[in-house]
Amino acid sequence: MQSIQANNYPVHFNETAYKKLNQHLQENKYSNLFIIVDSNTNDHCLPKFLPLLETDLAIEIIEFEAGEPNKNIETCIQIWNVLTELGADRKTLIINIGGGVVTDLGGFVASTFKRGVDFIHIPTTLLSMVDASVGGKNGVDLGNLKNQIGVINTPEMVLIDTNYLQTVPQNEMRSGLAEMLKHGLIYDKAYWELFLDLGSIDFEKLDTLIYRSVEIKNEIVMQDPTEKNIRKSLNFGHTLGHAIESYFLENENKTTLLHGEAIAIGMILESYISLHKNLITNAEYDQIKTTLKSIYDDVVFDESDIDPILELLIHDKKNEYGTIQFALIEGIGKIKINQSVENELILKAFEDYKS
């Protein structure tokens, strides 16, 4: 599978990935190597990765507890301290092996330690392969507010080995699938249509689907690395989705949602808004809603949930001049950015979701 050239770094796939990694280690005079993992990838992925590594460098493993609640500045401080104690310097290389939490946090740790050291991402979940590890965004949450603290900084390379997906639970696979569906909705109608009948998809060809998702995200990011324009299209489903995810994360009476589960709800809600702004047809909306609801379980929203979710929108990092900005679809496969949406329409979207 051919490598993809992203913005200042390559994305390598499967067998090629390890050849390129070992070549990179030979060609660059690093002082030492730190591998950041979480408790899941330490158990399931690190044992597969280490035998493929060809290097004489001293290797240190840094592990933190898995889960979104640990994607915070406190975890970063602990890791910065460990790096310092174990002799990391400006010529250190950091490899992040894990899902989106690990690549987001590990990239941020590397980008800020001694004003920045080289890092490589090895995503191990579907979500991180098609989304989190591609595009140069690194960061952590501030309390329950997603990705409030961070930088845009590119890795040396991203290595995608789909063999790691054998250890990923089904609900995590569905979570990653949401971002793939989004890529079709905002950019490639033919790609979206591949998912209309999930039962007929040959998941032996999952590599090909992942490759296309990475291609789509990369094509968008290459045009607009710092999210001034077209990159905002990747926020479709995320304006409301992130607010829902944050609310369920902090509310003790709610079951925490996976990122993709929240984004799937966000895409239904924001498709409804697109419909009522005359950007898509009833038939397109019905197709989107039916497809997403066939994959993701319905989530119950009480009347008392909606106001706190709307309040969280105010903290969305996509806001400009105090106005909530939406990326809405303009027909399947196209996007319209910088759309203001009144609260009344958002409330109607929630009512429709519940119906």
N, C-alpha and C positions, 0 to 999 in steps of 0.2 A: 504494500500500500504506500503510495507516494507521500512524502512529507509535505506539509503545508507551510509556506513561509508567511508568518504573521508579522506584526509590527515590531521589527528588530529582533525577532527570535523565531526558531522553527518549531513546529509541532511534528514529532516523529511517532510512528505507530508500530506496535507489536515488536517483532524481532529486530527491525531496524533501530528501534528506540535504544536498545541496550548497546548496540554497536556504536551508535552516535554518542551515547553517554560515556562509554569507556574511551572513545577517541578524544572527547572533550577533556576528560581527566588527564590523559597523556599530554595533551597540547597546552594545558594551562598549569602553571606552577602554583597550585593551592598549598597552603600551609597545613590544613587539616580539613576534615569533613564532618559535619554535623547532620544527622538525619532526624527530622522532627516527625513524630507519629502521634496518633492518639491511642487509647487503650485497645480499640478495635484493630487498627491497622498494625499495631505492634504484634498482636497475636496472629492475625490472618495473612498479612501482606509482607511484612518485613522478612519472615523466613523464606519467602519465595524470591524476594528481591536481592538479599545479601549474596547468595551464591553466584549471581549474574554480574556482580561488581568486580571489576579488575583494577585494583589500585593498591599501592603501598602506603597510602595516606592513613594516618591515625583516624579512626572512626569513633565518634561518640553518638549514642542514641539519646534523644530527649523525648520523653513521653508525657502527655497530659491526658486528663480524663476526657473521654469522648462526649460530644453533645454540644448543641448550640449555646446552652447556658454558660459554657466555659470559653466561649469566643469573646473574651473581654480583655481589658488592659491589664487586669491583675495576672492573668495567665501569661501575657507578654512580659510583664516585669519578672515573673519567676524564670522564664526562659532566658531573658537578657542576663539575669544574674548567673544562671547556669553557664551560659556561653562565656561570660567573663571569668568565672571560677575555673573553667576548663581550658582557658587559654585561647579562645577565639580571637582572631585579629582581622585586619582589613583584607587579608588574602584567604580567609575562610570561605568554604563553599557550604551552603545549606541546601539539603534536599528535603522537600516536603512530600511525604507519602500519606495520602488520605483523601477524604471527601472534601467538600467545600469549606468546612470549618478549618481543616488543617491547612489547605492551600491559601485561604484568605488570611488566616492568622500567621502562618509561617512566612508568607510573602511580606506581610507587614513587619514582622520581627526582623527579617533579613534587610528590608528596605530602610529600616531606621537604626539598626545596630551599627555603631561607628559610621554613621551617615550613609550606610548602605554597603552590603556585601552581596556577592553573586548568589543566586538561588535557582533551583530547578524544581518544577512541579511534576509529581507523578500522581495524577488523580486516580482514585480507586473505586469511586462510585459513578454511576451513570450521570448523576447531576453534575459532579465536578468535571467529568470528561467533556460534556457538551456545553458547559456554562462556566462554572466558577473558576476553573484553572486557565481559561482562555480570555485574553482581553486586557490583562495587566492591572485589574483592580485588586487591591489587597486591603484588608481592614478588619476592624472588630466592631462589636455592638457596644452601645452605651446604654447600660441597663437593658431594658427590653426593646430599645430602638435599634433597628437593624442597620449595620454598616455605617454608623455615624462618623466613625473615626477611621481614616485610611488615606492611602496614596494610590496614584496610578503609576506603576513602575513594572517594567517587563522582566520576566525571568530570562535566564540564559537559553532555556529550552523547556518544552512541555513534552513529556513522554506518556503516550496513551497505550496501555497494554490491557486489552479487553479480557484477558484471562482473570484479572482481579474481580471481575463482575460475578464470577462463580460463587464468591463468598457473600454477595450482597443480597439481603432479604427482598422479597417481592414488593413490599410497600416502599422500600427505598428505590427500587427500579421504577415503580410508578411515579415516584417523586421526580426522578430524572426525566422521565418521559414527558412531563408537563412542559419542560423547557424545549424539548424537541417539537412538540405540538405548537408551541409559541413561534418557533422559527418558521414553521410552515405558514401559520396565520399571518405573520407580518411580512413575509419575504418570498415564499415559494408555494403557490397554491397546489402544484403537483405533488410536492413533498407532503403537505397537509393531507392530501387525498389518499396517500398511502396508508394513513392511520385510520381511515373511516371504518374499515372492517378489521379490527385487531386480530380476529380469529384467523384471517387469511394471510397475515404477515409471516414470512419465513424468518424466524428470529435467528436462524443460522446466518442470516445476512445482516445481523445487528451491526457488525463492523461497518458495513456500507452506510447504514442509516446514521450511525455516530459520525462517520467521516463527513457526511453531507451537513449535519448539524454544525460541526466545527467549521466547515467551509462557510456556511451562512453567517455564523457569528463573526468569523474572521473578516469576511467581505464587508460587513457593516462597520466593524471596529477600525479596519484599515482606512476607511473614508473619514473617520471622525474619532481619533483615539481618546480625546479628552471630553467627549460627550457634550459638544456644543450644538450638535445638529442631529444627523441621522442616527447616531448611536442611541439617542433617546428612544428610538423605536423598540429597543430591547426591553424597555420598561413596560411594555404592554402587559396588563394583568398584574403588574407589580405595585402599582400605586395603591390600589385597594388590597391586593394580596399581601403586601408587607404589613399593612396596618392590621389586617386580620391575623397574620402570623404573630405579630408582636402582642396583640391583645390576648390571644390564646396562650402565649408563652408566659405572660405575667399573671394570668387569672387562675387561681387555684381550683376553681370549680369547672375548668375546661380541660379537656384532653389536648395536650400540645399537638399542633399540626406539623407535619413535615413541610419543608419549603414548597415542594411541588404541589402538595394538597392545597395549601393556601393560595398558590398562584393559579391553580385550576379554577378555584372559586373566583379569584380576581379576574380571570379571563372571561368567565361567564358574565360577571357583573359589567365589565368594561365593554363587552360585546353588546350587551343590552343598551348601554349608553351610546355606543356607536350606532345602533339601530335607531334610537330616538333622536339622533343628530343627523339622520338620513344618510349615513355613511355606508351602511350595509342593508341588504334586503331582509325581509322576514324569513325567507327560505334559508339565507346564509346564517342568520341568527339561530334558527331552529336546528340547523345542522351542527353548529358549534356547541350549543347547549346540550343537545342529545348525545353527541359524541363524548363530551367531557363528563356528563353525568353517568354515562355507561361505564366509564373507567374509574371514576372517583366517587366514593361514598358521599351521600348528602350530609352536610354539616348543619346542625340545628342552631339557628340564631334566635334568641329571645329579644323582645322589645328593648330590654335593658342593655343589650349588647351593642346596639347600633351607635348610640351617641359616643361611647368611649372609643369605638373604632374610628368614627369621624374625627374625633379630637386628635387621634394619633396621626391622621393625615397631615396635620399642621407641621409635624416634625419631619415629614418626608424630605429626604435630601434633594429630591427633584423640584421642590418648590422654588419659585423665583419671585422676589418682591412681595412675599406673603401670599402669592396665588398658587393654588394647587394645580399643577400641570399634568395632564394625562396624555399618553400616547394611545390613540384609538385606531382601530382598523378601518380602512376605507376600501371595502371589498376584501375578500380573502386573498392574502398575498401582498397587500399594500398597507401603508400606515400613514397616519396624519398626526404629527407631533404638536406639542404646545397647545393643547386643547383645554380650555377652562370648562369646568362642569359644576353646575349649581347643586347644592345639597339635596334639593327636592328630587332631582333626577337620580341621584345616588340612592336615596331612600326607596324610590320606585324600583330600582334595579334589585335591591335586597328583597323587596316584596315579590318580585318576579322569580328570583332564585328560590324562594321558599315555596312558591306555588307548584 
